[in-house]
Structure formats: structure tokens, C-alpha cells
């Protein structure tokens, strides 16, 4: 290298600043560093795929009765054995996953919609609107919702549709509080005030500028709500007021198998493990998303 190519003495060479990472990249890095979260996400994806593809991958008809093959042990024909009526246990678990997952996701979608609307209106408009909606929320929280659901199901029937509706209509209160707190924090920000000053409608401000900022908190609440919905459906089915036979759900499979605990001890283990794993995975996923999507942890 020639002397003229060298930088002059006393001059400063410009330093290249590293590019700033987006919040999404930062959140993904934090999430993937959590091995329990990745394992939970993998388990839930596998459960959802198995439930979705149950008609394709199930080896037998879940309602096919064969009295002469009752309580068979696991074999090449029946991988997890058969139940008291000779029905294939693996097939019933797969179809039971369809109902349990559908109840969890659809009920939470209903609760999420109601909670976001009520929380947004209460936080943005304040005053009498806030007082009325929040007192309604407090009143709903004061009601023991499990017994409320028992009463509603006993009166209107225990179909899957009724279960989804009653669970969804009784699970919006926590989401409404979360959304309200986020709206109260954001509605005084400069971008909201600027949108109001140029005449943007309140509905557009909420839909385009405020609620999207609350999505991380909403996602965390939704994952935990799905776990609660699955657990609630399983408890109702276990008590005999949920999904009715011959339709399979993890809760009624667990309830039916307890009478045959000594004859076939593996029968209650399968649905119990799936309920435990799915609820635990949703809770771990919710905790990991809460940490990954917290903007205060960004360095």
C-alpha cells in the first residue's frame, strides 16, 4: 500500500454503525432463545395438525363399536388399545382433539372480540361510558362463571355450539381490562392527538392507531384464554354436562374411563395426559410471548 493511500495522521476514520433491529426481530430472538417456549409451540402445532387431519390419519372409525374387542391392550391394529365398547382409543383421541381445540379457539375468538370492543370503548371515551362498561365487567367477574355455565348448559342443552357460546360469552372480562389499560396509556400519545386534530373518526383511530399497539398484550391473553377454555370444556364433559357420547372429547373420555380404572388402567391416562400437555403448553407459550413482546425489555 502506498503512503498516499493511508489516512492522514490525526484524521478520524468513519465507523459504520450497526443497523437497528426491528421490534419483531428482537421479539423473535427472545422467543427462540426460550427452549420451553419452542417446545410448547411445537407440541401445540402438532396437536392442531393432528386434530385438523383426524379424518385422514385416524386408523379407525371413532364410533365403531366391537363388543368382542373391548379393553384390548395396545397392538399393531389398535396402537393405544380399545375402550369399554371396543372402539379404537387413538381414533377417539384424535377426534376428541378436534372438539377440545375447536372449543378453545372459537370460544376465545368470541371472548376476544367482545373484550376488545368493550375495553376500547371504555378506555377511549371515558366518563359515563367507561363507568358503565367497567361496572358491567366487574359485575360479570363477581359471578362464579363455572356455576353460571353449568346452569346455562343445563337449561339450554350441552351441544358443542352451546358450549362454545357460553364459554366465549363468559371469558371476555380479563381481555376488556387489558385493552382498556392499553387504550388509556395510548390515547394521550402525540400520534393519536394528531389524528384527532385532522378530523379522523374515533372508530378509525381505535382500529388503525390504538388497538394495533395492544396486540402483544391481546395475544398473551388469548393464549392463556384458550388453555382455560380447553380446561373448562374438559371439566364440563367430565361432569357429564359437556360433550355427550358418542361424540368424543377428552373430558368425556376421561369421565367414561374412570369406571374401568382397574380393568384397563391406561384408558384414563391418554386423555388426561393430552389435557395436561395442551393446557401446560398454552400457559408456557403465553408466558414466553409476554416476555418476548414486552417493549420495556428491548435493549
N, C-alpha and C positions, 0 to 999 in steps of 0.2 A: 504494500500500500504506500503510495506517495505521500509526502509530507503535506501537500495541498489538500489531500482527501481527508486528513484528520481534522476534527473540530478544533477551532481556535481555543487557546487557553483562556479560561475564565468564562467561556460561554456555557450555557446550560442546554443540555440535550433534552428535547421534549419527551415526556413519559406518556405512554399510551395507557389511558385509564380503562380498566376492565368494564365491559358492558354491564349495565344494571340488569339484574334478573327480574322478570315479572313476578307478580304475586302468585300466579298459578304455578310457575316453575318452582318457586320457593315452597309452596304448599305440597307439591308433588314430591319434592326432595324430602321434606319432613315425613310425609306419609310413607314413602317407600323405605325409609330408614327404620320404620317400626315393623318388625318382623311379625308380631302378633296381628297387627292390622292387615298385613298382606295375606297371612294365613286365613284370617277371618273372611276377607274379601274373596279369596279362592274358594273357601268352603261354601259361602253363600252363592257364588256364581254356579258352582257345581249343583247345589240344591235347586236353584231356579231352573237350570237347564234340565235336570232330571225331572222336575215337575212339569215343565213345558213339553218335554218329549216323552212323557209317560205312556201315551197310547202307542208309541213306536217301540220303546225299549222294554216295556213290561213283558215278561215272558208268558204270562197267562192272563186270562180274564179275571179281574179282581173280585168279581161276584160269582164266579163259577164254583158251585158247591159240590163237594165229593165226600160224602159221609164216611166212606171206607178209607179215606186217606187223611183223617183228622189227626192232628198233633204229630205229624211226621217230623223227624229231625232233618236238619239241612242235608241236601243231597244234590246230585247233578241236575235233577229235574226241578227241584224246589230249593234254590240256593239258601234261603233262610227258613225253610220248613213250611209247614201249613198251620192254620189256626184250628179252632174247635170244629169248624164246619168244612175242613179240608180245603180252604181257599189259600192260594199262594200268598205268603206273607210279604215277599218282596214286591209283588204287583200291587198289593193293597197299600204298602208304604209309599210307593211312587204316586199312586192316585190320591192318597191322603195328603201328600205334599202339595198337590195341586190345590186342594181346598184350603189347607192351612196357609199357604203362601198367598193365595188369592184373597183370603180374608184379611191377611196382614197388609198387603199392598193397597187393595181397593179401599178398605176402611181408613187407612192412613191418608189416602188421597182425598177422601171426603172430609176428614178432620182437618187436613192441611188447608183445603180450600176455605172452609168456614173460619178457621183460626186466622188465616192471612187477611181475609176480608174484615173481620171484626177488629183485629189488632190494628190494621192500617187505619180504619175509620176512627177508632178511638184515639190513637196517637196523633193523627194529623189534625182532626177538627177540635179535639179537646172539649172543654166546657161540659154542657149537658150531655152531648153525645158520648164523651169519654166516661162521664159518671154513670150513665145508664148502661152502656155496654160492659163496663168493668164490674158493676154490681151484678149484672146478669152472669158474667163469668164467675164471680165469687160465689153466687148462689148455686151455679152448676157444680163448682168444686166442693161445695159443702154437702152435696148429696152423695151418699155411698154408691158410686156408679155401678159396682158389681151387682148389688142387690137391685138397683134400678134396671139393669139389663136382664136380670133374672125375671123380674116382673113383666117387662115388655115382651120377652120371649115366651113366657108362659101365657100371656094374653093373645099375642098375635101369631104364635107359632114359631117353630125353630128351624125354618128353612135357611139355606145359605144366604139368600138375599136379605132376610130379616136380620141375620147375624151381622152381616156387613153394614147394614144401615144403622143398627143400634150401636154397634161399636164405633162407627165413624162419627155418629151424631153425639157421642159422649166422650170424644177424645180430642176436642179442639181447644180446650181451655188453656193448656200449657203453651200451645203454639200462639194463641192470641196474645198472651202476656209477653212472650218473647218478641213477637213482631211489634207490639206496641212500644216496648222499650227501645227497639231499634229505630222506630219512626220518631220517637221523642228525641233521640240523640241526633238524628239526621236532619230533621225539618228546619233547624236553625243554621244549617250549613250554607255557605255562600252560593253554591250551585242551585240550591233549592230556592233561595231568595231571588236569585237572578231569573230563574224560570217563572216565578210568581210575578216579578216586575214586568215581564214582557207579555203577560196575559195567558200563560199556559194554564189549562184547566187542571183542577185538583186531581181528577182521575188520571190524567196523563202524567202529572208529577209523581203520583204514587206508583203508577205502573212502570214508568220509564226511568225514574231517578231515585226513588227511595227504596221501594221493595227489593229491587235487584241487589242493593247493598246488604240486605238482610238475608240473602240466600244462604250464606255459610251457616248462620245460626239455624235457619229453617231446615237445612239438610241434616244437621246433627239431631234436631228434634224429631225429624221424620224417621231416621234410622232407629232411634230409641222407641218411637211410637209403633213401628212395625213389630218390634220384638214384643211390646206389651200386647198388641192385638193378637199375635200368634199365641201368646201365653193365655190370654183371656179366652180365645176360641177353644183352646185345648181344655181349659178348666171347665167351660160350659159343656163341652162334649163329654168330658169325664163325668160330670154330674148328671148327664142324660138329658139336658135341655139344649144341647147344641146340635151338631150334625147328626141326623138319625140314620141308623143302618137301613138298607145295606150299603149306603154311601160310606166311604172310608174317610176318616180324618184321624190324625194322630191321637187326638183326645179320646174319641170313642173306641179306638183300637186299644188304648191303654186301659180304658174302663172295662171293656169286654174281657180282656185277658187276665184281669186280676182274680177272677174266679178259678182260673186254671193254673195258678202260680206253681202248685206242687206237681201237676202233671206235665207242664211244659214251662219251665222257669225262664226260657229265652223269649217267650211270647211278649211279656210286658217290657222287656229290655229294649227291643228295637225302637218302638215309638218313643219311649222315654228318653233314649239317647238322642234321637233326632230333635225332639223338643228342646232338650238341654243344649245341644250343639248350636241349633239355629238361634235361640234366644241369646246365648252367650256370644256368638259371633256378631250378632247385630249390636250388642252392647259394646263389645270391643271396638267394632267399626265406628260406632258413634263417638266413643272417647277419642279414638285416633283422629277422626275428622275434626273434632273440636280443637284438638291441639294443632293440627295442620292448618286449619283455616282461621286461626286466631291472628289477626293482623298485628297485635301487640308483641307477638313473638318474633316478628320479622327483624332480622339484623341488618 
